[in-house]
C-alpha cells in the first residue's frame, strides 16, 4: 500500500515516459522493498518551468521521489537499494543530466497513521494476527 510521488521539472514529460516511470517505480517497490504492486499508487507531477532551483540557481531537468511505506517494514539495506535504483531509473528515463541534488526519500509512516480501504495498517495487522 505504498504511495510514491515523483515530481519532475524540465521539458514536458510525455505520456509514454510517465507510464514507464509509473511501471518502473511500481516494479522497484515490489522487487526491492517487497510491496504489493497491485496496491502501489504512483503520482507523477510536473513542476512549473523555472520553479525548481538547487543552490539558488534554476535547474532543468530535475526530479524528486518521495515513497511512503509503513514504518519498520524495510531494512536499511533495502531502503538504500531502493534509493540507488530509483535514482538510476530517473537518470535513464529523463533527458539531460540531473543535478547532484536529485533526492529520493523513503518516508516511514507509523502503521496507525495510514492505510487504505478505510482501515489503517495497524488494524490490518491486528486482523491478520487474530486469524492465526
VMD Tcl script that builds the backbone (N, CA, C; Angstrom):
set m [mol new atoms 396]
animate dup $m
set s [atomselect $m all]
$s set {name element resname resid chain x y z} {
  {N N UNK 1 A 0.799 -1.199 0.000}
  {CA C UNK 1 A 0.000 0.000 0.000}
  {C C UNK 1 A 0.836 1.253 0.000}
  {N N UNK 2 A 1.988 1.215 -0.580}
  {CA C UNK 2 A 2.801 2.429 -0.603}
  {C C UNK 2 A 2.266 3.476 -1.576}
  {N N UNK 3 A 2.658 4.717 -1.304}
  {CA C UNK 3 A 2.335 5.834 -2.185}
  {C C UNK 3 A 3.642 6.497 -2.578}
  {N N UNK 4 A 3.821 6.730 -3.872}
  {CA C UNK 4 A 5.030 7.347 -4.378}
  {C C UNK 4 A 4.656 8.567 -5.206}
  {N N UNK 5 A 5.333 9.679 -4.912}
  {CA C UNK 5 A 5.152 10.912 -5.680}
  {C C UNK 5 A 6.478 11.214 -6.370}
  {N N UNK 6 A 6.424 11.365 -7.680}
  {CA C UNK 6 A 7.599 11.734 -8.464}
  {C C UNK 6 A 7.331 13.104 -9.053}
  {N N UNK 7 A 8.132 14.084 -8.669}
  {CA C UNK 7 A 7.996 15.440 -9.186}
  {C C UNK 7 A 9.109 15.669 -10.193}
  {N N UNK 8 A 8.736 16.216 -11.350}
  {CA C UNK 8 A 9.689 16.392 -12.446}
  {C C UNK 8 A 9.606 17.829 -12.963}
  {N N UNK 9 A 10.772 18.449 -13.153}
  {CA C UNK 9 A 10.853 19.768 -13.776}
  {C C UNK 9 A 11.674 19.644 -15.044}
  {N N UNK 10 A 11.292 20.393 -16.040}
  {CA C UNK 10 A 12.036 20.371 -17.296}
  {C C UNK 10 A 11.082 20.304 -18.457}
  {N N UNK 11 A 11.563 19.801 -19.572}
  {CA C UNK 11 A 10.678 19.660 -20.725}
  {C C UNK 11 A 9.473 18.790 -20.361}
  {N N UNK 12 A 8.354 19.076 -21.002}
  {CA C UNK 12 A 7.142 18.311 -20.702}
  {C C UNK 12 A 7.412 16.825 -20.848}
  {N N UNK 13 A 6.977 16.076 -19.859}
  {CA C UNK 13 A 7.157 14.631 -19.869}
  {C C UNK 13 A 5.988 14.014 -20.613}
  {N N UNK 14 A 6.283 13.288 -21.677}
  {CA C UNK 14 A 5.238 12.667 -22.482}
  {C C UNK 14 A 4.559 11.525 -21.753}
  {N N UNK 15 A 3.386 11.153 -22.243}
  {CA C UNK 15 A 2.601 10.102 -21.591}
  {C C UNK 15 A 3.328 8.759 -21.578}
  {N N UNK 16 A 4.143 8.480 -22.594}
  {CA C UNK 16 A 4.903 7.226 -22.609}
  {C C UNK 16 A 5.943 7.209 -21.496}
  {N N UNK 17 A 6.620 8.335 -21.277}
  {CA C UNK 17 A 7.620 8.425 -20.210}
  {C C UNK 17 A 6.947 8.339 -18.853}
  {N N UNK 18 A 5.809 9.013 -18.685}
  {CA C UNK 18 A 5.064 8.948 -17.427}
  {C C UNK 18 A 4.681 7.502 -17.137}
  {N N UNK 19 A 4.127 6.810 -18.118}
  {CA C UNK 19 A 3.717 5.415 -17.919}
  {C C UNK 19 A 4.924 4.529 -17.600}
  {N N UNK 20 A 6.048 4.757 -18.254}
  {CA C UNK 20 A 7.253 3.965 -17.991}
  {C C UNK 20 A 7.786 4.233 -16.586}
  {N N UNK 21 A 7.746 5.487 -16.149}
  {CA C UNK 21 A 8.158 5.807 -14.782}
  {C C UNK 21 A 7.236 5.147 -13.763}
  {N N UNK 22 A 5.932 5.193 -14.021}
  {CA C UNK 22 A 4.972 4.556 -13.108}
  {C C UNK 22 A 5.229 3.055 -13.018}
  {N N UNK 23 A 5.438 2.410 -14.148}
  {CA C UNK 23 A 5.725 0.970 -14.146}
  {C C UNK 23 A 7.049 0.680 -13.454}
  {N N UNK 24 A 8.063 1.501 -13.741}
  {CA C UNK 24 A 9.379 1.282 -13.157}
  {C C UNK 24 A 9.401 1.447 -11.650}
  {N N UNK 25 A 8.786 2.504 -11.152}
  {CA C UNK 25 A 8.741 2.736 -9.701}
  {C C UNK 25 A 7.917 1.649 -9.018}
  {N N UNK 26 A 6.804 1.248 -9.632}
  {CA C UNK 26 A 5.993 0.175 -9.063}
  {C C UNK 26 A 6.804 -1.113 -8.973}
  {N N UNK 27 A 7.541 -1.430 -10.026}
  {CA C UNK 27 A 8.367 -2.642 -10.024}
  {C C UNK 27 A 9.439 -2.562 -8.936}
  {N N UNK 28 A 10.063 -1.404 -8.751}
  {CA C UNK 28 A 11.071 -1.262 -7.706}
  {C C UNK 28 A 10.467 -1.442 -6.316}
  {N N UNK 29 A 9.281 -0.902 -6.110}
  {CA C UNK 29 A 8.633 -1.069 -4.813}
  {C C UNK 29 A 8.389 -2.548 -4.529}
  {N N UNK 30 A 7.982 -3.298 -5.556}
  {CA C UNK 30 A 7.724 -4.735 -5.377}
  {C C UNK 30 A 9.021 -5.524 -5.231}
  {N N UNK 31 A 9.963 -5.289 -6.128}
  {CA C UNK 31 A 11.177 -6.106 -6.174}
  {C C UNK 31 A 12.184 -5.757 -5.076}
  {N N UNK 32 A 12.323 -4.485 -4.759}
  {CA C UNK 32 A 13.344 -4.063 -3.804}
  {C C UNK 32 A 12.781 -3.961 -2.388}
  {N N UNK 33 A 11.580 -3.382 -2.255}
  {CA C UNK 33 A 11.010 -3.176 -0.926}
  {C C UNK 33 A 9.948 -4.201 -0.550}
  {N N UNK 34 A 9.625 -5.116 -1.463}
  {CA C UNK 34 A 8.686 -6.191 -1.145}
  {C C UNK 34 A 7.246 -5.752 -0.982}
  {N N UNK 35 A 6.854 -4.667 -1.627}
  {CA C UNK 35 A 5.482 -4.168 -1.519}
  {C C UNK 35 A 4.612 -4.784 -2.609}
  {N N UNK 36 A 3.331 -4.861 -2.351}
  {CA C UNK 36 A 2.391 -5.402 -3.338}
  {C C UNK 36 A 2.205 -4.398 -4.465}
  {N N UNK 37 A 2.520 -4.830 -5.673}
  {CA C UNK 37 A 2.385 -3.947 -6.837}
  {C C UNK 37 A 0.940 -3.514 -7.036}
  {N N UNK 38 A -0.015 -4.409 -6.771}
  {CA C UNK 38 A -1.423 -4.081 -7.005}
  {C C UNK 38 A -1.960 -3.038 -6.028}
  {N N UNK 39 A -1.215 -2.730 -4.968}
  {CA C UNK 39 A -1.632 -1.702 -4.017}
  {C C UNK 39 A -0.688 -0.500 -4.013}
  {N N UNK 40 A 0.216 -0.439 -4.971}
  {CA C UNK 40 A 1.188 0.656 -5.058}
  {C C UNK 40 A 0.618 1.771 -5.928}
  {N N UNK 41 A 0.506 2.953 -5.335}
  {CA C UNK 41 A -0.016 4.124 -6.046}
  {C C UNK 41 A 1.145 5.054 -6.391}
  {N N UNK 42 A 1.200 5.501 -7.657}
  {CA C UNK 42 A 2.280 6.375 -8.123}
  {C C UNK 42 A 1.663 7.610 -8.767}
  {N N UNK 43 A 2.111 8.780 -8.323}
  {CA C UNK 43 A 1.678 10.048 -8.898}
  {C C UNK 43 A 2.891 10.733 -9.509}
  {N N UNK 44 A 2.812 11.058 -10.792}
  {CA C UNK 44 A 3.858 11.816 -11.468}
  {C C UNK 44 A 3.348 13.246 -11.593}
  {N N UNK 45 A 4.074 14.189 -11.013}
  {CA C UNK 45 A 3.652 15.595 -11.016}
  {C C UNK 45 A 4.688 16.469 -11.710}
  {N N UNK 46 A 4.248 17.306 -12.630}
  {CA C UNK 46 A 5.195 18.258 -13.231}
  {C C UNK 46 A 5.374 19.468 -12.312}
  {N N UNK 47 A 6.564 20.013 -12.313}
  {CA C UNK 47 A 6.824 21.276 -11.611}
  {C C UNK 47 A 6.813 22.382 -12.664}
  {N N UNK 48 A 6.376 23.580 -12.302}
  {CA C UNK 48 A 6.332 24.660 -13.293}
  {C C UNK 48 A 7.725 25.017 -13.790}
  {N N UNK 49 A 7.803 25.442 -15.045}
  {CA C UNK 49 A 9.075 25.875 -15.622}
  {C C UNK 49 A 9.669 26.982 -14.764}
  {N N UNK 50 A 10.935 26.852 -14.443}
  {CA C UNK 50 A 11.602 27.841 -13.603}
  {C C UNK 50 A 11.285 27.712 -12.129}
  {N N UNK 51 A 10.484 26.722 -11.771}
  {CA C UNK 51 A 10.065 26.566 -10.383}
  {C C UNK 51 A 10.989 25.715 -9.540}
  {N N UNK 52 A 12.080 25.218 -10.100}
  {CA C UNK 52 A 12.985 24.331 -9.363}
  {C C UNK 52 A 14.368 24.955 -9.346}
  {N N UNK 53 A 14.961 24.994 -8.186}
  {CA C UNK 53 A 16.329 25.503 -8.089}
  {C C UNK 53 A 17.143 24.624 -7.156}
  {N N UNK 54 A 18.437 24.643 -7.370}
  {CA C UNK 54 A 19.392 23.985 -6.486}
  {C C UNK 54 A 20.479 25.003 -6.202}
  {N N UNK 55 A 20.730 25.279 -4.944}
  {CA C UNK 55 A 21.722 26.278 -4.579}
  {C C UNK 55 A 21.343 27.672 -5.031}
  {N N UNK 56 A 20.052 27.920 -5.201}
  {CA C UNK 56 A 19.569 29.230 -5.623}
  {C C UNK 56 A 19.557 29.451 -7.117}
  {N N UNK 57 A 20.020 28.453 -7.900}
  {CA C UNK 57 A 20.035 28.585 -9.358}
  {C C UNK 57 A 19.003 27.645 -9.969}
  {N N UNK 58 A 18.228 28.167 -10.913}
  {CA C UNK 58 A 17.216 27.347 -11.578}
  {C C UNK 58 A 17.886 26.177 -12.290}
  {N N UNK 59 A 17.250 25.013 -12.209}
  {CA C UNK 59 A 17.768 23.828 -12.887}
  {C C UNK 59 A 16.659 23.166 -13.695}
  {N N UNK 60 A 17.066 22.564 -14.782}
  {CA C UNK 60 A 16.173 21.757 -15.587}
  {C C UNK 60 A 17.040 20.818 -16.400}
  {N N UNK 61 A 16.795 19.584 -16.462}
  {CA C UNK 61 A 15.717 18.874 -15.776}
  {C C UNK 61 A 16.056 18.662 -14.302}
  {N N UNK 62 A 15.043 18.306 -13.542}
  {CA C UNK 62 A 15.211 17.991 -12.131}
  {C C UNK 62 A 14.106 17.017 -11.743}
  {N N UNK 63 A 14.360 16.251 -10.692}
  {CA C UNK 63 A 13.354 15.285 -10.241}
  {C C UNK 63 A 13.521 15.020 -8.759}
  {N N UNK 64 A 12.443 14.564 -8.146}
  {CA C UNK 64 A 12.419 14.232 -6.725}
  {C C UNK 64 A 11.444 13.073 -6.547}
  {N N UNK 65 A 11.830 12.080 -5.759}
  {CA C UNK 65 A 10.965 10.930 -5.486}
  {C C UNK 65 A 10.716 10.857 -3.990}
  {N N UNK 66 A 9.450 10.754 -3.599}
  {CA C UNK 66 A 9.061 10.518 -2.208}
  {C C UNK 66 A 8.233 9.247 -2.179}
  {N N UNK 67 A 8.713 8.258 -1.442}
  {CA C UNK 67 A 7.990 6.994 -1.301}
  {C C UNK 67 A 7.582 6.834 0.159}
  {N N UNK 68 A 6.309 6.595 0.400}
  {CA C UNK 68 A 5.816 6.390 1.770}
  {C C UNK 68 A 5.521 4.905 1.969}
  {N N UNK 69 A 6.078 4.373 3.063}
  {CA C UNK 69 A 5.876 2.971 3.418}
  {C C UNK 69 A 5.568 2.888 4.907}
  {N N UNK 70 A 5.072 1.752 5.334}
  {CA C UNK 70 A 4.782 1.556 6.745}
  {C C UNK 70 A 6.085 1.411 7.530}
  {N N UNK 71 A 6.163 2.133 8.624}
  {CA C UNK 71 A 7.360 2.150 9.463}
  {C C UNK 71 A 7.748 0.738 9.892}
  {N N UNK 72 A 9.042 0.453 9.770}
  {CA C UNK 72 A 9.571 -0.816 10.248}
  {C C UNK 72 A 9.413 -1.986 9.307}
  {N N UNK 73 A 8.917 -1.750 8.095}
  {CA C UNK 73 A 8.686 -2.874 7.183}
  {C C UNK 73 A 9.840 -3.122 6.228}
  {N N UNK 74 A 10.870 -2.272 6.263}
  {CA C UNK 74 A 12.024 -2.452 5.390}
  {C C UNK 74 A 13.315 -2.217 6.149}
  {N N UNK 75 A 14.359 -2.925 5.740}
  {CA C UNK 75 A 15.671 -2.774 6.350}
  {C C UNK 75 A 16.377 -1.549 5.763}
  {N N UNK 76 A 17.428 -1.120 6.449}
  {CA C UNK 76 A 18.234 -0.006 5.939}
  {C C UNK 76 A 18.839 -0.376 4.591}
  {N N UNK 77 A 19.262 -1.620 4.423}
  {CA C UNK 77 A 19.864 -2.066 3.168}
  {C C UNK 77 A 18.835 -2.028 2.036}
  {N N UNK 78 A 17.606 -2.447 2.297}
  {CA C UNK 78 A 16.554 -2.391 1.271}
  {C C UNK 78 A 16.274 -0.954 0.861}
  {N N UNK 79 A 16.192 -0.065 1.829}
  {CA C UNK 79 A 15.927 1.344 1.519}
  {C C UNK 79 A 17.074 1.947 0.720}
  {N N UNK 80 A 18.303 1.604 1.069}
  {CA C UNK 80 A 19.466 2.105 0.320}
  {C C UNK 80 A 19.445 1.588 -1.115}
  {N N UNK 81 A 19.089 0.326 -1.303}
  {CA C UNK 81 A 18.988 -0.222 -2.665}
  {C C UNK 81 A 17.889 0.472 -3.448}
  {N N UNK 82 A 16.758 0.772 -2.792}
  {CA C UNK 82 A 15.671 1.481 -3.472}
  {C C UNK 82 A 16.118 2.873 -3.891}
  {N N UNK 83 A 16.790 3.601 -3.007}
  {CA C UNK 83 A 17.267 4.948 -3.335}
  {C C UNK 83 A 18.164 4.893 -4.569}
  {N N UNK 84 A 19.101 3.946 -4.592}
  {CA C UNK 84 A 20.022 3.826 -5.727}
  {C C UNK 84 A 19.279 3.443 -7.005}
  {N N UNK 85 A 18.370 2.483 -6.917}
  {CA C UNK 85 A 17.650 2.011 -8.104}
  {C C UNK 85 A 16.690 3.072 -8.633}
  {N N UNK 86 A 16.015 3.809 -7.745}
  {CA C UNK 86 A 15.098 4.864 -8.189}
  {C C UNK 86 A 15.881 5.993 -8.863}
  {N N UNK 87 A 17.034 6.343 -8.305}
  {CA C UNK 87 A 17.874 7.364 -8.927}
  {C C UNK 87 A 18.304 6.905 -10.320}
  {N N UNK 88 A 18.720 5.668 -10.438}
  {CA C UNK 88 A 19.129 5.116 -11.728}
  {C C UNK 88 A 17.970 5.162 -12.733}
  {N N UNK 89 A 16.765 4.846 -12.280}
  {CA C UNK 89 A 15.587 4.909 -13.154}
  {C C UNK 89 A 15.374 6.333 -13.667}
  {N N UNK 90 A 15.475 7.322 -12.785}
  {CA C UNK 90 A 15.313 8.722 -13.204}
  {C C UNK 90 A 16.358 9.108 -14.243}
  {N N UNK 91 A 17.604 8.718 -14.009}
  {CA C UNK 91 A 18.690 9.053 -14.934}
  {C C UNK 91 A 18.431 8.434 -16.304}
  {N N UNK 92 A 17.940 7.200 -16.329}
  {CA C UNK 92 A 17.661 6.523 -17.605}
  {C C UNK 92 A 16.458 7.109 -18.335}
  {N N UNK 93 A 15.453 7.574 -17.585}
  {CA C UNK 93 A 14.181 7.970 -18.197}
  {C C UNK 93 A 14.087 9.452 -18.560}
  {N N UNK 94 A 14.849 10.296 -17.882}
  {CA C UNK 94 A 14.696 11.737 -18.092}
  {C C UNK 94 A 15.835 12.282 -18.943}
  {N N UNK 95 A 15.554 13.317 -19.733}
  {CA C UNK 95 A 16.587 13.858 -20.631}
  {C C UNK 95 A 17.614 14.688 -19.867}
  {N N UNK 96 A 18.816 14.681 -20.390}
  {CA C UNK 96 A 19.858 15.556 -19.848}
  {C C UNK 96 A 20.376 15.118 -18.503}
  {N N UNK 97 A 21.473 15.682 -18.080}
  {CA C UNK 97 A 21.998 15.306 -16.763}
  {C C UNK 97 A 21.137 15.901 -15.650}
  {N N UNK 98 A 20.848 15.087 -14.642}
  {CA C UNK 98 A 20.121 15.565 -13.465}
  {C C UNK 98 A 21.112 16.183 -12.485}
  {N N UNK 99 A 20.669 17.169 -11.707}
  {CA C UNK 99 A 21.582 17.747 -10.720}
  {C C UNK 99 A 21.965 16.721 -9.652}
  {N N UNK 100 A 23.110 16.922 -9.026}
  {CA C UNK 100 A 23.530 16.051 -7.936}
  {C C UNK 100 A 22.444 15.990 -6.864}
  {N N UNK 101 A 21.801 17.113 -6.595}
  {CA C UNK 101 A 20.735 17.186 -5.591}
  {C C UNK 101 A 19.416 16.667 -6.180}
  {N N UNK 102 A 19.453 15.413 -6.639}
  {CA C UNK 102 A 18.252 14.714 -7.092}
  {C C UNK 102 A 17.927 13.722 -5.989}
  {N N UNK 103 A 16.961 14.085 -5.152}
  {CA C UNK 103 A 16.702 13.324 -3.934}
  {C C UNK 103 A 15.655 12.240 -4.139}
  {N N UNK 104 A 15.916 11.100 -3.489}
  {CA C UNK 104 A 14.963 10.012 -3.371}
  {C C UNK 104 A 14.783 9.793 -1.875}
  {N N UNK 105 A 13.551 9.905 -1.404}
  {CA C UNK 105 A 13.261 9.842 0.021}
  {C C UNK 105 A 12.297 8.692 0.289}
  {N N UNK 106 A 12.647 7.852 1.252}
  {CA C UNK 106 A 11.729 6.821 1.730}
  {C C UNK 106 A 11.239 7.284 3.097}
  {N N UNK 107 A 9.970 7.654 3.150}
  {CA C UNK 107 A 9.372 8.116 4.399}
  {C C UNK 107 A 8.648 6.954 5.050}
  {N N UNK 108 A 8.941 6.733 6.326}
  {CA C UNK 108 A 8.269 5.677 7.067}
  {C C UNK 108 A 7.168 6.288 7.924}
  {N N UNK 109 A 5.958 5.788 7.734}
  {CA C UNK 109 A 4.787 6.305 8.430}
  {C C UNK 109 A 4.308 5.232 9.414}
  {N N UNK 110 A 4.033 5.602 10.670}
  {CA C UNK 110 A 3.542 4.611 11.631}
  {C C UNK 110 A 2.281 3.908 11.115}
  {N N UNK 111 A 2.181 2.617 11.401}
  {CA C UNK 111 A 1.071 1.796 10.897}
  {C C UNK 111 A -0.294 2.328 11.317}
  {N N UNK 112 A -0.360 2.983 12.470}
  {CA C UNK 112 A -1.652 3.503 12.923}
  {C C UNK 112 A -1.996 4.840 12.285}
  {N N UNK 113 A -1.079 5.383 11.454}
  {CA C UNK 113 A -1.286 6.714 10.884}
  {C C UNK 113 A -1.702 6.692 9.423}
  {N N UNK 114 A -1.794 5.507 8.824}
  {CA C UNK 114 A -2.241 5.479 7.430}
  {C C UNK 114 A -2.715 4.099 7.049}
  {N N UNK 115 A -3.432 4.048 5.931}
  {CA C UNK 115 A -3.963 2.781 5.447}
  {C C UNK 115 A -4.716 2.993 4.155}
  {N N UNK 116 A -5.556 2.042 3.829}
  {CA C UNK 116 A -6.364 2.128 2.611}
  {C C UNK 116 A -7.651 1.361 2.840}
  {N N UNK 117 A -8.640 1.628 2.006}
  {CA C UNK 117 A -9.921 0.939 2.124}
  {C C UNK 117 A -10.602 1.170 3.457}
  {N N UNK 118 A -10.269 2.281 4.122}
  {CA C UNK 118 A -10.915 2.608 5.391}
  {C C UNK 118 A -10.287 1.962 6.614}
  {N N UNK 119 A -9.202 1.203 6.453}
  {CA C UNK 119 A -8.526 0.566 7.586}
  {C C UNK 119 A -7.066 1.010 7.647}
  {N N UNK 120 A -6.582 1.266 8.851}
  {CA C UNK 120 A -5.159 1.568 8.999}
  {C C UNK 120 A -4.359 0.287 8.831}
  {N N UNK 121 A -3.074 0.441 8.607}
  {CA C UNK 121 A -2.199 -0.723 8.512}
  {C C UNK 121 A -2.133 -1.458 9.843}
  {N N UNK 122 A -2.217 -0.735 10.952}
  {CA C UNK 122 A -2.233 -1.365 12.270}
  {C C UNK 122 A -3.474 -2.247 12.423}
  {N N UNK 123 A -4.632 -1.759 11.990}
  {CA C UNK 123 A -5.860 -2.555 12.069}
  {C C UNK 123 A -5.752 -3.795 11.194}
  {N N UNK 124 A -5.161 -3.668 10.016}
  {CA C UNK 124 A -4.967 -4.832 9.139}
  {C C UNK 124 A -4.063 -5.867 9.808}
  {N N UNK 125 A -2.997 -5.409 10.467}
  {CA C UNK 125 A -2.086 -6.325 11.156}
  {C C UNK 125 A -2.805 -7.037 12.301}
  {N N UNK 126 A -3.635 -6.302 13.044}
  {CA C UNK 126 A -4.390 -6.911 14.134}
  {C C UNK 126 A -5.350 -7.966 13.611}
  {N N UNK 127 A -6.046 -7.663 12.505}
  {CA C UNK 127 A -6.964 -8.638 11.903}
  {C C UNK 127 A -6.226 -9.885 11.450}
  {N N UNK 128 A -5.060 -9.698 10.822}
  {CA C UNK 128 A -4.273 -10.847 10.353}
  {C C UNK 128 A -3.807 -11.709 11.524}
  {N N UNK 129 A -3.387 -11.078 12.633}
  {CA C UNK 129 A -2.933 -11.818 13.810}
  {C C UNK 129 A -4.084 -12.597 14.445}
  {N N UNK 130 A -5.288 -12.010 14.444}
  {CA C UNK 130 A -6.453 -12.678 15.025}
  {C C UNK 130 A -6.859 -13.904 14.230}
  {N N UNK 131 A -6.601 -13.913 12.923}
  {CA C UNK 131 A -6.951 -15.052 12.062}
  {C C UNK 131 A -6.010 -16.231 12.265}
  {N N UNK 132 A -4.846 -15.984 12.837}
  {CA C UNK 132 A -3.843 -17.055 13.014}
  {C C UNK 132 A -4.126 -17.923 14.196}
}
mol reanalyze $m
mol bondsrecalc $m
mol representation Tube
mol addrep $m
